[in-house]
Amino acid sequence: MEQNMPAHQETPSRAPANTDPLALENQLCFPLYAASKELTRRYKPFLDPLGLTYTQYVTMMVLWEKDGITVTELGSRLYLNSATLTPLLKRLEAHGYITRTRSAQDERAVIVTLTPAGRELHERAHDVPRCMGGCVNMAPEDARELKRLLLKLLDSLSGDGER
């Protein structure tokens, strides 16, 4: 009964799948990598007028949701380590979108705060999600399911303590 076969197995009527564990077609990581790269590339024409890279854009999205958070919390939300986040924040600060200040409660913590220009950028970026939606030809229910599965994968991977 074909309906009881796991989704990753070929049906008997089709040619057998490549069983080499190193075959590119057998990797989960490759379609994730390629899709991520392609999606990020598709953002470029919408982010260039804002003067943002994709990573800067998602950083700003977190700050638009919750202004005045620590660098540690920001890194946790974005799955970025401080070696990646620090130069990114320096560039956003140079653009005048954020400020970084030491916490009065804990001088080890650095608080990231939006400037008026950073808050204004929120309005200018408002159409980016809609424009990107036009680049992805996927049924809304498929997009929701893909997001659910990717979040499940991320959750399973982030339990290992490495980023």
N, C-alpha and C positions, 0 to 999 in steps of 0.2 A: 504494500500500500504506500504509494508515493506521498500521501499527505502526512504520514507519520515520520518521514525522513527528516533529519535535522536540516535546517536551511542551508548550511554550508556544503552539503553533499550534493553531487550531481544526481539527476534522475537516471534510471537505467537506460532511457531512450537517448540520452545525450552522450557525447564522447567523454571519457573519463577525465577528471580534472588533473592538473599537474600535481603530483604528490610531493615534489621537492619542497621541503620546508623553507628553503631560501629563494624560491620563485617569487618574484615581485607580486604576481597575482594572488599569492597566498598571504600577503602581509596586510594587517589592519592599519599599520602605521602609514603606509604609503598613500592610500586614498585620503586619509586624514590630513597628511602633510600637503598633498597636492591641492585639495579643496581649500585648506586654510590659506595657502599661498595665492591661489586664484581669487578667493574672496578679498583678501587684503589688497591685491592688485586692482580689483574692481572699485575699491574705496578711493583710490588715488585721485581720480578726476573730481571727486566731491570734496576731498579734504585739502587738495592743493590750494583752492581759493581761500581756505581758512588758515593756511600756513601750518598745517598739522600733518604729522605722520600718523599711521594707524595706531601705533602704541601711544602716542601723545593724545590722540582722540579718545581712546578707551580710558586713559588716565583722567582726562577732563570729564568723561561721563561719570566716573566714580565721584569726582569732586562736585559735579552738579547735583548728584544725589545726596551727598553728605559732605558739606564744606567743613573745613577745620579738623581734619583727621590726621593721625600720625602717619609718618612714612611707613612704619611697620604695618599698620592696618591697610594702607594703600597697597603695599606690596603683597599682602595676603589676599586681598580682593582680586588683584590682577595676576597672581601667580608669577610675580617677578621678584628677583632677589635685589638687594640694595646695590650691587655692582651694576645692574641694568637700570634700576630706578633713579639713582642719584644723577647720572648725566642727563637723563630724560627730564628730571625735575629742574635741573639747572637751565636747560634750554627753554622750558616753559616759563621759568622765572625771567630769563633774558627777554622773552617775548612780552613780558608784562602781564601774563595771565594768572600767576600764582605768587605767593610769598611763602618762604620757609622761615619759621622762627622756633627757637627752643621753648619747650614747655616750661611754664613757671612752676608746675608741680613736680616735674621730673626733667631735669636739664639734659638727660640722655635722650629724651624723646624730641623729635622734630615734628612740628605741626605744619601741615600744608593748608593754606587758605587761598581761596579765590580772590583776585583783585576785581575791581569794577569791570575791567576789560575782559577778565575771565568769565564773569557772569554774563556780560554782553555777548560773548562768543557763543553761549548757549543758544541764544536766539538765532544767530547766524547759522548754527549747525542743525537747527530744527528739522530741516528737510532731508538731511543725510539718510536717516533710516528709510524714509519713503523712496528716495532715489535708489537706494540699494535694493529695496524690495523689487524694483523693476528689473534688476539685474539677475535675480534668482527666479528661474522658472520652476517653481515647486508649489504644489498644493499646500495651503495653509496647514492642513492636518498633518501632512508629511513633514513640514518644517517644524511643527511643534513636537512630533515624535522624534525627529532627529535631534532637536535640542534636548529633549528629555534623556535620550540615550547618551548624548555627549556629556551631559551633566553627571549622569550615572558613572560614566567612564572616568571623568575628572575626579569625582568623589572617590572612586576606588583607587585611583593612582595617587591622590594627594594624601592618602593614609600612610604612605611610606616615609613621610617626613623630609623628603628631598625636593628641592625646587631649583 
